[in-house]
């Protein structure tokens, strides 16, 4: 009996030792953030951006109506609504220092506007989605200075990056209040950027 108890103790001690060694091994080799950074988007093998299917669970920044670059964005002269979302990790980093970290993702969701519906007879409300645009900050996009724009069709298939030289790049670079983003239209983030002196005055 004593021999069996000694063997049992030895087996138990061996298991504990093995588990401790495994834990130490894991602790000695933490995930390298430079090699495997967290991300809320993925590229396909042919460098297309996959649609961020869960973007409506992200941080809502602001909504606008008629916020367009030209009349073509408002079909039949009817101003559209837009909603802007950003991935939570980037939002939390922005609150700390007023800057957008690498792997920031913005989603601009455009919707039709309606006036009469149910009990509403005067105000306007949002209807179906008519367009999705995505802006990302990724240092790997060196050709476009670390920023990329993508437009998704109704089928939401992976989208190619908008080509360098398109108006979205020049407009965001010239008028973005923080880096190449329109923080001037995100009221909850303006004081954050002002606090950290990252807000560029706008005309």
Z-matrix of the N, CA and C atoms (Angstrom, degrees):
N
C 1 1.470
C 2 1.514 1 110.11
N 3 1.368 2 114.84 1 -44.29
C 4 1.458 3 118.00 2 -179.51
C 5 1.521 4 110.31 3 -61.76
N 6 1.337 5 115.91 4 -37.93
C 7 1.469 6 119.39 5 -179.18
C 8 1.529 7 110.22 6 -64.06
N 9 1.357 8 115.53 7 -41.57
C 10 1.468 9 119.65 8 178.89
C 11 1.522 10 110.70 9 -63.64
N 12 1.338 11 116.78 10 -39.13
C 13 1.458 12 120.06 11 179.14
C 14 1.523 13 110.40 12 -65.80
N 15 1.354 14 116.21 13 -40.21
C 16 1.462 15 119.75 14 178.29
C 17 1.522 16 111.11 15 -63.50
N 18 1.342 17 115.81 16 -40.65
C 19 1.469 18 119.82 17 178.60
C 20 1.527 19 110.43 18 -65.19
N 21 1.339 20 115.08 19 -39.62
C 22 1.467 21 119.48 20 179.62
C 23 1.516 22 110.56 21 -63.27
N 24 1.365 23 115.72 22 -43.60
C 25 1.458 24 119.05 23 178.25
C 26 1.518 25 110.78 24 -62.34
N 27 1.327 26 115.95 25 -40.71
C 28 1.459 27 119.43 26 -179.60
C 29 1.516 28 112.18 27 -64.72
N 30 1.343 29 116.11 28 -40.25
C 31 1.471 30 119.73 29 178.31
C 32 1.514 31 110.64 30 -65.07
N 33 1.334 32 115.33 31 -44.33
C 34 1.473 33 119.81 32 179.74
C 35 1.528 34 110.99 33 -61.78
N 36 1.320 35 115.80 34 -43.57
C 37 1.465 36 119.73 35 179.88
C 38 1.527 37 110.67 36 -64.07
N 39 1.334 38 115.51 37 -36.10
C 40 1.466 39 118.76 38 179.39
C 41 1.516 40 111.93 39 -66.01
N 42 1.338 41 116.63 40 -40.33
C 43 1.471 42 120.72 41 178.67
C 44 1.515 43 110.81 42 -64.24
N 45 1.357 44 115.94 43 -44.40
C 46 1.463 45 120.40 44 179.52
C 47 1.523 46 110.31 45 -61.24
N 48 1.331 47 115.88 46 -43.97
C 49 1.466 48 119.97 47 -179.95
C 50 1.519 49 111.10 48 -62.26
N 51 1.330 50 116.83 49 -41.93
C 52 1.464 51 120.91 50 -179.82
C 53 1.521 52 111.12 51 -64.66
N 54 1.338 53 116.58 52 -42.43
C 55 1.459 54 120.30 53 179.17
C 56 1.523 55 110.96 54 -64.38
N 57 1.323 56 116.22 55 -42.64
C 58 1.465 57 119.99 56 179.32
C 59 1.517 58 110.89 57 -62.22
N 60 1.340 59 116.28 58 -41.13
C 61 1.466 60 119.99 59 179.31
C 62 1.515 61 110.73 60 -63.97
N 63 1.344 62 116.45 61 -39.66
C 64 1.467 63 119.97 62 179.55
C 65 1.516 64 111.00 63 -64.52
N 66 1.338 65 116.45 64 -41.23
C 67 1.464 66 120.16 65 -179.87
C 68 1.519 67 111.10 66 -65.93
N 69 1.342 68 115.58 67 -39.97
C 70 1.460 69 119.05 68 177.46
C 71 1.512 70 111.34 69 -64.71
N 72 1.328 71 114.84 70 -37.35
C 73 1.466 72 119.12 71 179.16
C 74 1.508 73 111.04 72 -63.96
N 75 1.347 74 116.54 73 -42.49
C 76 1.460 75 120.17 74 177.94
C 77 1.516 76 111.07 75 -64.32
N 78 1.332 77 116.33 76 -40.90
C 79 1.452 78 119.75 77 -179.61
C 80 1.507 79 112.47 78 -67.46
N 81 1.329 80 117.30 79 -28.00
C 82 1.458 81 120.59 80 -177.94
C 83 1.511 82 112.76 81 -79.99
N 84 1.352 83 116.59 82 -13.69
C 85 1.467 84 119.09 83 -177.54
C 86 1.524 85 109.69 84 -129.83
N 87 1.337 86 118.44 85 69.80
C 88 1.465 87 121.12 86 -179.22
C 89 1.524 88 111.09 87 -67.91
N 90 1.314 89 116.26 88 161.81
C 91 1.453 90 121.21 89 178.13
C 92 1.516 91 110.60 90 -63.47
N 93 1.307 92 115.44 91 132.48
C 94 1.462 93 120.86 92 -179.76
C 95 1.524 94 108.79 93 -83.12
N 96 1.345 95 118.89 94 109.25
C 97 1.473 96 120.80 95 -176.33
C 98 1.521 97 112.74 96 -64.30
N 99 1.334 98 118.22 97 -23.21
C 100 1.455 99 120.20 98 179.61
C 101 1.528 100 110.88 99 -73.41
N 102 1.348 101 115.41 100 -30.42
C 103 1.456 102 119.00 101 -177.56
C 104 1.520 103 112.40 102 -93.49
N 105 1.319 104 117.10 103 -33.16
C 106 1.456 105 120.02 104 -179.13
C 107 1.524 106 110.37 105 -129.56
N 108 1.329 107 117.96 106 65.16
C 109 1.465 108 120.62 107 -179.02
C 110 1.524 109 110.82 108 -69.92
N 111 1.326 110 117.78 109 149.71
C 112 1.461 111 119.85 110 176.88
C 113 1.520 112 110.26 111 -64.89
N 114 1.305 113 116.02 112 147.52
C 115 1.462 114 118.93 113 -177.45
C 116 1.517 115 110.14 114 -149.11
N 117 1.331 116 115.88 115 148.48
C 118 1.455 117 121.49 116 176.15
C 119 1.522 118 110.81 117 -112.11
N 120 1.322 119 116.18 118 20.46
C 121 1.456 120 120.17 119 177.12
C 122 1.522 121 109.06 120 -152.08
N 123 1.333 122 114.56 121 160.76
C 124 1.452 123 120.56 122 179.77
C 125 1.519 124 109.78 123 -138.49
N 126 1.319 125 115.30 124 149.21
C 127 1.457 126 121.54 125 174.58
C 128 1.525 127 109.09 126 -105.17
N 129 1.318 128 115.14 127 147.32
C 130 1.459 129 120.00 128 174.26
C 131 1.524 130 108.71 129 -79.57
N 132 1.323 131 116.12 130 175.31
C 133 1.462 132 120.90 131 -179.21
C 134 1.525 133 111.99 132 -62.29
N 135 1.338 134 117.32 133 -27.70
C 136 1.467 135 120.38 134 179.69
C 137 1.535 136 111.93 135 -98.63
N 138 1.352 137 116.49 136 24.11
C 139 1.466 138 123.59 137 171.28
C 140 1.527 139 114.00 138 69.09
N 141 1.307 140 116.66 139 28.81
C 142 1.465 141 120.56 140 172.58
C 143 1.528 142 108.95 141 -96.18
N 144 1.327 143 115.79 142 146.87
C 145 1.466 144 120.62 143 179.82
C 146 1.517 145 109.66 144 -86.09
N 147 1.328 146 116.18 145 127.52
C 148 1.454 147 119.81 146 176.18
C 149 1.526 148 110.03 147 -74.66
N 150 1.307 149 116.39 148 148.51
C 151 1.468 150 121.25 149 -177.79
C 152 1.529 151 110.24 150 -67.65
N 153 1.350 152 117.98 151 129.78
C 154 1.477 153 121.01 152 178.96
C 155 1.524 154 110.71 153 -77.54
N 156 1.303 155 116.62 154 88.41
C 157 1.463 156 121.31 155 -169.23
C 158 1.528 157 113.84 156 -63.55
N 159 1.327 158 118.32 157 -25.60
C 160 1.465 159 120.00 158 -175.85
C 161 1.527 160 112.96 159 -101.94
N 162 1.335 161 117.93 160 21.63
C 163 1.467 162 120.18 161 -173.13
C 164 1.527 163 113.34 162 -61.07
N 165 1.318 164 118.02 163 -26.90
C 166 1.467 165 119.46 164 -179.12
C 167 1.531 166 112.49 165 -74.69
N 168 1.325 167 117.11 166 -3.26
C 169 1.456 168 121.80 167 172.74
C 170 1.531 169 110.84 168 -96.12
N 171 1.327 170 116.55 169 0.82
C 172 1.460 171 121.27 170 -179.36
C 173 1.530 172 110.54 171 -83.90
N 174 1.330 173 116.10 172 -170.57
C 175 1.463 174 121.69 173 -179.71
C 176 1.523 175 109.85 174 -80.18
N 177 1.324 176 115.56 175 124.28
C 178 1.471 177 121.05 176 176.96
C 179 1.528 178 108.49 177 -82.88
N 180 1.331 179 117.04 178 124.79
C 181 1.461 180 121.47 179 -177.00
C 182 1.512 181 113.43 180 -97.41
N 183 1.331 182 116.92 181 -43.25
C 184 1.461 183 118.24 182 -176.06
C 185 1.524 184 110.02 183 -174.60
N 186 1.329 185 114.90 184 163.00
C 187 1.461 186 121.80 185 173.42
C 188 1.519 187 107.93 186 -129.89
N 189 1.309 188 115.92 187 148.71
C 190 1.463 189 120.42 188 177.33
C 191 1.515 190 109.87 189 -142.52
N 192 1.308 191 115.50 190 170.17
C 193 1.467 192 120.04 191 177.58
C 194 1.517 193 108.04 192 -134.87
N 195 1.318 194 115.56 193 128.46
C 196 1.457 195 119.84 194 -178.68
C 197 1.523 196 112.82 195 73.96
N 198 1.332 197 118.02 196 19.66
C 199 1.463 198 122.02 197 -179.56
C 200 1.525 199 107.89 198 -83.10
N 201 1.308 200 116.85 199 82.87
C 202 1.458 201 121.13 200 -172.71
C 203 1.514 202 111.33 201 -130.54
N 204 1.345 203 114.77 202 166.40
C 205 1.464 204 121.28 203 177.81
C 206 1.523 205 111.70 204 -98.24
N 207 1.324 206 117.18 205 -9.55
C 208 1.462 207 119.56 206 -178.68
C 209 1.507 208 110.66 207 -170.07
N 210 1.330 209 115.56 208 165.35
C 211 1.470 210 120.39 209 -176.51
C 212 1.523 211 112.24 210 -62.67
N 213 1.339 212 117.38 211 -26.72
C 214 1.471 213 120.55 212 -177.19
C 215 1.518 214 111.97 213 -64.00
N 216 1.330 215 117.37 214 -22.00
C 217 1.458 216 120.61 215 -179.40
C 218 1.523 217 112.00 216 -77.47
N 219 1.327 218 117.90 217 -13.23
C 220 1.463 219 122.35 218 178.34
C 221 1.523 220 109.03 219 -116.97
N 222 1.320 221 117.89 220 89.45
C 223 1.467 222 120.42 221 -176.58
C 224 1.519 223 112.48 222 -59.26
N 225 1.332 224 115.47 223 137.59
C 226 1.465 225 122.65 224 178.12
C 227 1.531 226 112.68 225 58.16
N 228 1.337 227 116.25 226 24.48
C 229 1.460 228 119.95 227 176.69
C 230 1.505 229 114.52 228 73.52
N 231 1.324 230 118.01 229 10.24
C 232 1.459 231 121.31 230 -179.82
C 233 1.522 232 109.51 231 -97.41
N 234 1.338 233 118.74 232 110.93
C 235 1.467 234 121.06 233 -178.49
C 236 1.521 235 112.57 234 -57.96
N 237 1.313 236 115.56 235 141.10
C 238 1.450 237 122.29 236 -179.86
C 239 1.529 238 111.10 237 -97.56
N 240 1.322 239 115.84 238 158.62
C 241 1.455 240 121.57 239 170.50
C 242 1.524 241 108.55 240 -90.09
N 243 1.330 242 116.08 241 149.36
C 244 1.458 243 118.57 242 168.74
C 245 1.523 244 109.17 243 -133.70
N 246 1.325 245 115.49 244 147.48
C 247 1.456 246 123.72 245 177.76
C 248 1.517 247 108.13 246 -125.00
N 249 1.329 248 116.50 247 136.36
C 250 1.461 249 120.81 248 -177.84
C 251 1.526 250 109.76 249 -116.20
N 252 1.332 251 115.36 250 129.76
C 253 1.459 252 122.69 251 178.61
C 254 1.530 253 109.30 252 -124.42
N 255 1.341 254 116.92 253 150.81
C 256 1.457 255 121.35 254 176.47
C 257 1.522 256 108.11 255 -134.91
N 258 1.330 257 116.62 256 148.09
C 259 1.466 258 119.21 257 -178.95
C 260 1.531 259 110.60 258 -64.54
N 261 1.328 260 117.29 259 140.68
C 262 1.477 261 121.98 260 -174.04
C 263 1.519 262 114.36 261 -56.53
N 264 1.319 263 119.38 262 -40.03
C 265 1.456 264 121.13 263 -178.41
C 266 1.523 265 110.45 264 -60.35
N 267 1.337 266 117.13 265 -44.68
C 268 1.463 267 120.78 266 179.64
C 269 1.523 268 110.91 267 -65.64
N 270 1.316 269 116.28 268 -38.94
C 271 1.467 270 120.69 269 179.03
C 272 1.529 271 111.19 270 -60.42
N 273 1.329 272 116.72 271 -45.37
C 274 1.459 273 120.53 272 -179.63
C 275 1.525 274 111.34 273 -63.28
N 276 1.331 275 116.97 274 -38.60
C 277 1.462 276 120.56 275 178.20
C 278 1.531 277 110.88 276 -66.57
N 279 1.326 278 116.37 277 -38.99
C 280 1.458 279 120.42 278 179.58
C 281 1.524 280 110.74 279 -62.56
N 282 1.300 281 117.18 280 -39.36
C 283 1.460 282 120.22 281 179.16
C 284 1.526 283 111.83 282 -62.13
N 285 1.333 284 117.14 283 -28.19
C 286 1.460 285 121.32 284 -178.55
C 287 1.522 286 113.16 285 -77.15
N 288 1.348 287 117.26 286 -39.32
C 289 1.468 288 119.25 287 -172.19
C 290 1.525 289 115.59 288 -138.21
N 291 1.333 290 117.51 289 3.13
C 292 1.456 291 119.28 290 177.83
C 293 1.514 292 114.61 291 72.29
N 294 1.333 293 117.01 292 18.13
C 295 1.470 294 121.26 293 178.95
C 296 1.527 295 109.57 294 -130.30
N 297 1.327 296 114.88 295 152.84
C 298 1.457 297 119.96 296 178.99
C 299 1.525 298 109.70 297 -90.21
N 300 1.331 299 118.10 298 128.19
C 301 1.464 300 120.47 299 -179.72
C 302 1.525 301 111.63 300 -78.29
N 303 1.304 302 115.66 301 167.68
C 304 1.466 303 120.28 302 172.87
C 305 1.518 304 108.84 303 -59.76
N 306 1.309 305 116.99 304 145.29
C 307 1.474 306 124.81 305 -176.49
C 308 1.525 307 112.36 306 73.96
N 309 1.329 308 117.37 307 28.14
C 310 1.469 309 120.59 308 171.10
C 311 1.523 310 108.66 309 -76.40
N 312 1.329 311 116.69 310 141.79
C 313 1.466 312 121.88 311 179.83
C 314 1.525 313 110.06 312 -132.57
N 315 1.326 314 116.36 313 123.37
C 316 1.461 315 122.29 314 173.25
C 317 1.528 316 108.64 315 -109.64
N 318 1.319 317 115.92 316 139.43
C 319 1.467 318 120.88 317 174.03
C 320 1.520 319 108.55 318 -121.33
N 321 1.324 320 116.00 319 124.23
C 322 1.465 321 122.56 320 175.45
C 323 1.525 322 107.55 321 -104.46
N 324 1.313 323 115.12 322 112.22
C 325 1.463 324 122.05 323 -179.18
C 326 1.533 325 108.65 324 -103.65
N 327 1.322 326 116.70 325 122.32
C 328 1.469 327 121.47 326 -178.91
C 329 1.522 328 110.04 327 -106.93
N 330 1.346 329 115.54 328 133.20
C 331 1.458 330 120.89 329 -177.93
C 332 1.524 331 112.02 330 -132.02
N 333 1.304 332 115.95 331 152.60
C 334 1.453 333 121.41 332 175.14
C 335 1.524 334 110.04 333 -69.20
N 336 1.333 335 115.25 334 155.14
C 337 1.464 336 121.08 335 177.96
C 338 1.527 337 109.74 336 -108.38
N 339 1.334 338 115.75 337 146.46
C 340 1.459 339 121.34 338 176.94
C 341 1.519 340 108.99 339 -132.95
N 342 1.337 341 116.04 340 151.26
C 343 1.458 342 121.12 341 -176.92
C 344 1.522 343 112.44 342 -105.92
N 345 1.318 344 116.79 343 -47.80
C 346 1.450 345 120.04 344 -177.24
C 347 1.521 346 110.17 345 -109.80
N 348 1.317 347 114.91 346 129.50
C 349 1.457 348 120.22 347 178.53
C 350 1.501 349 109.68 348 -176.38
N 351 1.323 350 116.63 349 134.51
C 352 1.457 351 122.04 350 -177.99
C 353 1.533 352 108.93 351 54.91
N 354 1.340 353 118.41 352 -126.22
C 355 1.460 354 120.59 353 -178.04
C 356 1.520 355 112.70 354 -87.17
N 357 1.333 356 117.58 355 -8.10
C 358 1.466 357 120.25 356 -179.18
C 359 1.523 358 111.42 357 -80.15
N 360 1.329 359 116.61 358 127.83
C 361 1.455 360 121.80 359 179.90
C 362 1.523 361 112.54 360 -123.61
N 363 1.344 362 117.80 361 -7.99
C 364 1.453 363 118.74 362 -176.29
C 365 1.513 364 114.37 363 -128.95
N 366 1.330 365 116.54 364 -51.57
C 367 1.465 366 120.10 365 -177.97
C 368 1.516 367 112.11 366 -70.48
N 369 1.312 368 116.06 367 172.85
C 370 1.455 369 120.84 368 179.88
C 371 1.517 370 110.82 369 -113.64
N 372 1.313 371 115.39 370 149.45
C 373 1.456 372 121.18 371 179.33
C 374 1.527 373 109.06 372 -138.70
N 375 1.324 374 115.73 373 168.40
C 376 1.455 375 120.69 374 -174.17
C 377 1.524 376 112.24 375 -89.13
N 378 1.335 377 113.58 376 148.53
C 379 1.463 378 120.27 377 178.68
C 380 1.529 379 109.32 378 -122.03
N 381 1.329 380 117.20 379 -141.16
C 382 1.450 381 121.07 380 -171.90
C 383 1.531 382 112.86 381 -71.50
N 384 1.327 383 114.16 382 156.29
C 385 1.460 384 121.71 383 178.45
C 386 1.524 385 110.07 384 -72.30
N 387 1.326 386 116.01 385 134.70
C 388 1.463 387 120.41 386 176.97
C 389 1.529 388 112.34 387 -118.24
N 390 1.330 389 116.89 388 -6.92
C 391 1.455 390 118.39 389 179.23
C 392 1.518 391 112.06 390 -172.08
N 393 1.331 392 115.80 391 148.96
C 394 1.465 393 122.55 392 176.64
C 395 1.528 394 108.34 393 -133.06
N 396 1.332 395 116.14 394 126.26
C 397 1.460 396 120.92 395 175.55
C 398 1.523 397 108.28 396 -124.90
N 399 1.318 398 116.27 397 145.50
C 400 1.461 399 121.98 398 -177.45
C 401 1.522 400 109.32 399 -127.94
N 402 1.337 401 115.28 400 136.87
C 403 1.455 402 122.09 401 173.13
C 404 1.515 403 107.58 402 -120.95
N 405 1.325 404 116.97 403 130.59
C 406 1.456 405 120.16 404 178.65
C 407 1.522 406 110.37 405 -126.80
N 408 1.329 407 114.26 406 151.42
C 409 1.457 408 120.96 407 172.29
C 410 1.520 409 106.90 408 -108.89
N 411 1.317 410 115.96 409 115.50
C 412 1.459 411 120.86 410 -176.40
C 413 1.519 412 107.86 411 -146.74
N 414 1.316 413 116.85 412 115.74
C 415 1.465 414 120.59 413 -174.92
C 416 1.525 415 113.04 414 -62.44
N 417 1.335 416 117.04 415 -15.47
C 418 1.459 417 119.80 416 177.43
C 419 1.524 418 112.11 417 -72.09
N 420 1.330 419 117.12 418 -17.32
C 421 1.476 420 121.07 419 179.93
C 422 1.527 421 108.86 420 -86.09
N 423 1.303 422 116.13 421 63.96
C 424 1.459 423 121.44 422 -173.70
C 425 1.524 424 112.59 423 -67.27
N 426 1.313 425 117.71 424 -30.39
C 427 1.464 426 120.49 425 -178.44
C 428 1.523 427 111.67 426 -64.49
N 429 1.332 428 116.60 427 -28.87
C 430 1.471 429 120.94 428 179.40
C 431 1.529 430 110.71 429 -114.81
N 432 1.318 431 116.28 430 33.36
C 433 1.469 432 123.94 431 173.60
C 434 1.524 433 113.11 432 56.94
N 435 1.321 434 116.00 433 36.49
C 436 1.461 435 120.29 434 173.55
C 437 1.511 436 116.13 435 83.80
N 438 1.333 437 117.63 436 6.07
C 439 1.459 438 120.79 437 178.68
C 440 1.516 439 109.36 438 -125.49
N 441 1.329 440 116.35 439 147.32
C 442 1.457 441 119.87 440 179.55
C 443 1.515 442 111.64 441 -143.16
N 444 1.332 443 116.06 442 145.27
C 445 1.464 444 122.60 443 178.62
C 446 1.522 445 109.23 444 -119.46
N 447 1.336 446 115.18 445 143.06
C 448 1.458 447 121.34 446 -177.04
C 449 1.521 448 108.61 447 -140.49
N 450 1.329 449 116.87 448 138.81
C 451 1.459 450 122.02 449 179.10
C 452 1.523 451 108.97 450 -118.73
N 453 1.343 452 116.07 451 129.19
C 454 1.453 453 120.69 452 -177.69
C 455 1.529 454 110.88 453 -105.33
N 456 1.317 455 114.79 454 139.11
C 457 1.463 456 120.73 455 175.43
C 458 1.522 457 109.34 456 -83.21
N 459 1.315 458 115.30 457 177.80
C 460 1.461 459 119.69 458 -178.34
C 461 1.516 460 113.62 459 -60.43
N 462 1.342 461 117.53 460 -28.17
C 463 1.460 462 119.64 461 -179.21
C 464 1.525 463 112.49 462 -78.59
N 465 1.371 464 115.40 463 -10.68
C 466 1.467 465 121.79 464 176.80
C 467 1.531 466 113.38 465 58.65
N 468 1.299 467 115.79 466 29.92
C 469 1.463 468 119.44 467 174.79
C 470 1.521 469 109.30 468 -73.14
N 471 1.332 470 118.52 469 157.50
C 472 1.471 471 121.46 470 179.56
C 473 1.521 472 111.48 471 -49.31
N 474 1.340 473 115.79 472 137.34
C 475 1.474 474 121.58 473 -173.32
C 476 1.524 475 111.29 474 -111.83
N 477 1.324 476 115.38 475 144.18
C 478 1.460 477 120.89 476 174.29
C 479 1.520 478 109.50 477 -79.14
N 480 1.315 479 116.54 478 152.58
C 481 1.455 480 121.37 479 177.50
C 482 1.522 481 110.21 480 -66.16
N 483 1.323 482 116.43 481 138.10
C 484 1.462 483 121.01 482 175.01
C 485 1.528 484 108.12 483 -61.33
N 486 1.317 485 115.92 484 135.79
C 487 1.460 486 121.28 485 -173.11
C 488 1.526 487 112.77 486 -63.68
N 489 1.312 488 115.37 487 147.48
C 490 1.459 489 122.09 488 176.54
C 491 1.528 490 109.40 489 -56.96
N 492 1.324 491 116.46 490 140.05
C 493 1.453 492 121.20 491 -179.71
C 494 1.516 493 113.92 492 97.60
N 495 1.337 494 117.39 493 -9.19
C 496 1.468 495 120.42 494 177.82
C 497 1.519 496 109.77 495 -67.50
N 498 1.324 497 116.21 496 157.03
C 499 1.460 498 121.40 497 -174.27
C 500 1.527 499 112.97 498 -62.08
N 501 1.336 500 117.69 499 -26.91
C 502 1.470 501 119.00 500 -179.21
C 503 1.525 502 111.21 501 -62.55
N 504 1.335 503 117.39 502 -35.63
C 505 1.461 504 120.18 503 179.47
C 506 1.527 505 111.69 504 -69.68
N 507 1.317 506 116.33 505 -47.96
C 508 1.463 507 119.60 506 -177.29
C 509 1.518 508 111.24 507 -67.70
N 510 1.325 509 117.50 508 -36.96
C 511 1.464 510 120.97 509 -178.71
C 512 1.528 511 110.68 510 -68.50
N 513 1.311 512 117.20 511 -45.75
C 514 1.462 513 120.34 512 -179.82
C 515 1.526 514 111.07 513 -66.37
N 516 1.326 515 116.93 514 -37.77
C 517 1.461 516 120.15 515 179.39
C 518 1.526 517 111.03 516 -66.60
N 519 1.327 518 116.36 517 -36.96
C 520 1.463 519 120.48 518 -176.42
C 521 1.518 520 113.14 519 -82.21
N 522 1.333 521 117.59 520 -32.63
C 523 1.461 522 120.24 521 -170.87
C 524 1.527 523 115.14 522 -118.67
N 525 1.328 524 117.83 523 -0.93
C 526 1.462 525 119.22 524 178.94
C 527 1.517 526 110.95 525 -67.63
N 528 1.312 527 117.29 526 131.14
C 529 1.468 528 120.84 527 -178.70
C 530 1.524 529 111.96 528 -75.73
N 531 1.331 530 116.59 529 -29.44
C 532 1.465 531 121.67 530 175.09
C 533 1.522 532 107.33 531 -132.10
N 534 1.320 533 115.33 532 113.45
C 535 1.463 534 121.06 533 -174.74
C 536 1.521 535 108.49 534 53.37
N 537 1.333 536 117.68 535 -128.81
C 538 1.467 537 119.93 536 -179.77
C 539 1.529 538 111.10 537 -106.37
N 540 1.328 539 115.48 538 41.54
C 541 1.467 540 119.69 539 -179.97
C 542 1.523 541 110.54 540 -130.75
N 543 1.324 542 115.54 541 149.20
C 544 1.462 543 121.99 542 -175.34
C 545 1.536 544 111.59 543 -89.18
N 546 1.309 545 116.02 544 62.08
C 547 1.462 546 120.49 545 178.80
C 548 1.519 547 111.20 546 -61.96
N 549 1.325 548 118.27 547 -22.97
C 550 1.466 549 120.84 548 178.51
C 551 1.532 550 112.44 549 -59.92
N 552 1.349 551 117.19 550 -16.67
C 553 1.456 552 121.12 551 178.88
C 554 1.531 553 112.36 552 -103.24
N 555 1.337 554 116.89 553 5.60
C 556 1.464 555 121.44 554 -179.86
C 557 1.536 556 108.16 555 -113.33
N 558 1.308 557 118.38 556 88.99
C 559 1.469 558 121.60 557 -169.29
C 560 1.521 559 115.76 558 -57.22
N 561 1.327 560 118.58 559 -31.15
C 562 1.462 561 119.26 560 -179.08
C 563 1.524 562 112.71 561 -76.90
N 564 1.346 563 117.02 562 -16.70
C 565 1.465 564 120.28 563 -178.45
C 566 1.525 565 113.29 564 -99.53
N 567 1.323 566 117.22 565 -15.16
C 568 1.471 567 119.75 566 179.56
C 569 1.525 568 111.26 567 -57.88
N 570 1.343 569 119.74 568 -50.56
C 571 1.475 570 118.75 569 -179.96
C 572 1.522 571 113.17 570 -63.14
N 573 1.326 572 117.74 571 -28.67
C 574 1.466 573 120.64 572 177.70
C 575 1.521 574 109.66 573 -66.49
N 576 1.322 575 115.85 574 -47.64
C 577 1.467 576 120.13 575 179.49
C 578 1.525 577 111.47 576 -65.60
N 579 1.317 578 116.92 577 -37.67
C 580 1.467 579 120.43 578 177.77
C 581 1.529 580 110.09 579 -64.06
N 582 1.307 581 116.95 580 -42.15
C 583 1.469 582 121.65 581 -179.63
C 584 1.524 583 111.38 582 -59.90
N 585 1.333 584 116.32 583 -40.41
C 586 1.461 585 120.60 584 -176.78
C 587 1.536 586 112.70 585 -94.52
N 588 1.328 587 116.06 586 7.56
C 589 1.475 588 121.55 587 177.08
C 590 1.515 589 112.47 588 57.83
N 591 1.338 590 117.10 589 38.41
C 592 1.466 591 120.76 590 176.37
C 593 1.516 592 112.05 591 -108.55
N 594 1.322 593 116.37 592 -1.28
C 595 1.467 594 121.26 593 -176.71
C 596 1.529 595 110.24 594 -85.59
N 597 1.328 596 116.69 595 122.89
C 598 1.458 597 121.85 596 177.61
C 599 1.530 598 109.34 597 -88.08
N 600 1.316 599 118.72 598 124.79
C 601 1.473 600 121.39 599 178.54
C 602 1.525 601 110.79 600 -54.57
N 603 1.334 602 115.31 601 140.45
C 604 1.456 603 120.85 602 -178.95
C 605 1.521 604 110.11 603 -111.92
N 606 1.340 605 117.84 604 144.81
C 607 1.479 606 120.39 605 178.21
C 608 1.513 607 111.59 606 -66.24
